[in-house]
Amino acid sequence: MTKLFSWNVNGIRAVIKKGEFQQFLDTYQPDVICLQETKANREQVEIDLPGFHEYWNSADKKGYSGTAIFSKQEPIDVVNGIPEAIAKKYHLIDSEDRDSSTEGRVIAAEFEKFYVVTVYTPNSKDDLSRIPLRYEHWDPAFLDYCKSLDSKKPVLVCGDLNVAHTPDDLARPKPNEGKKGYTSEERAGIDNFIKAGFIDTLRLFSKGNGYYTWWTHWGNARANNVGWRIDYWLASSRLKGKIKSAKIHPEQMGSDHCPVSVEVSV
């Protein structure tokens, strides 16, 4: 059984300083850890991970974005970013001429039985100015990449997708309709993954609302579980029978997001 965890740490240095990252390791004993929003280069991080192979994809801009994968088993191969041919095909530059392919948002690790892909999807911004990037460029490019990997072997896709997919994925859907993280364009990004044959692993085991992975710092939102589910594990449909659990872990503190996990028997 392989235990895989994904966590938007919202700054790995802060989570380590709080002691929460070590607690996370001690509590869950993960085999694979996928992080988003690391906000650091490797040399800036005081961390000791005996038994883990480390792979970092940091943004060109300091203290911003970034992803990492730590794995007890050494991958066959690791690729940072969306491959250049796909990035060019979908023109991954937004209206501000900011190149999202330089923001350290994707890592893919190939193992014997499957790929693991972690992603920190661009935020659409409060004014929705990055919706065109998301809807017309980023989401199609990322799906194309995952489908290309899926043509070779099954894929487990995880990370902060920066969208609540259905009304059950946020505590207050009606007042948030059409706002950042809950627009029809953003939600279509996950719809298209489902149509392409990927499954939302949590929904194999847990139905309905109340399962959230991110909470605002305002108004005791986390204590009252007034949150959003924007962190996911998606999987190739042919892995469905191999997925033994899919959970969120709101008890783990240290970030405004909590970890999400899957256990896979391959």
C-alpha positions, 0 to 999 in steps of 0.5 A: 500500500502506498500512502500519498499526501498533497498539501498546499503549505502556503510557505514551507519555511513557515510550516517548518518553523511552526513545527507543523511539518515534522508533526505531519511526517510523524502523524501520517508516515507518508510514502509520497508528499506533494507540496504546493505554494512552497514559496522557496528555493531548496537552499532557503529551506532548513529541512532534513528528510532522511529516506526521501528523495526530493524534487523541487520546482521553484518559481523564478520570482522569489517567495512565490508559488512553487511545488515539490515532491518528496518520495521514499521510492526513487522515481524513474523520471521527474519532469518540472513544468508543462512540457514546452510543446504543450505550453507553446500550443496553449500559449501559457502567457496571460494578458499581463505577459506574465509567463505562468510556465516560470512559476514552478507550478507543476511536477510529474514523477514517474513510478513503475505503476503510475505517474504522480503529478502535482499542480498549483493552479493559477488563482483567478484573482478577485477581479477574475482577471486571470479567468482567460488564462485559466479557461483558455490556456492553463486548464486545457494545457494541463489536461492535455499533459495529464492525458498524454501521461495517461496514454502511457500508464495511469496517473494520480493528479493532485494539488491546489486546483483553486476551484470548488467543483460542485455546490457540495465543495463549499459551505456557501455556494449561493453567495459565491456563485460567479466569484473567484474559485466558483465560476463556471469557467473554473468549474469546467476545468474539473468537468473536463478532467471527469469527461476525460476519464479521471475520477475525483477520489474523495467522492468514491468514499465521501458524499455530500458537503462538509469536506473542505480543504481551505478556510479564510483566516476571517471569522473563525471560518476553520473552527466553524468549518466554513470552507472550500474544497479546492485541493484534490486527488484525481485518478485515472479511472482504471485505478479506481479499484486500486484506491483504498482510501481518500481523505482530507485531514483538517486536524493538521494545522500550519497552513490555511489549507489542510492535507489530502491523501489517497492510499493506493494498492499497486 
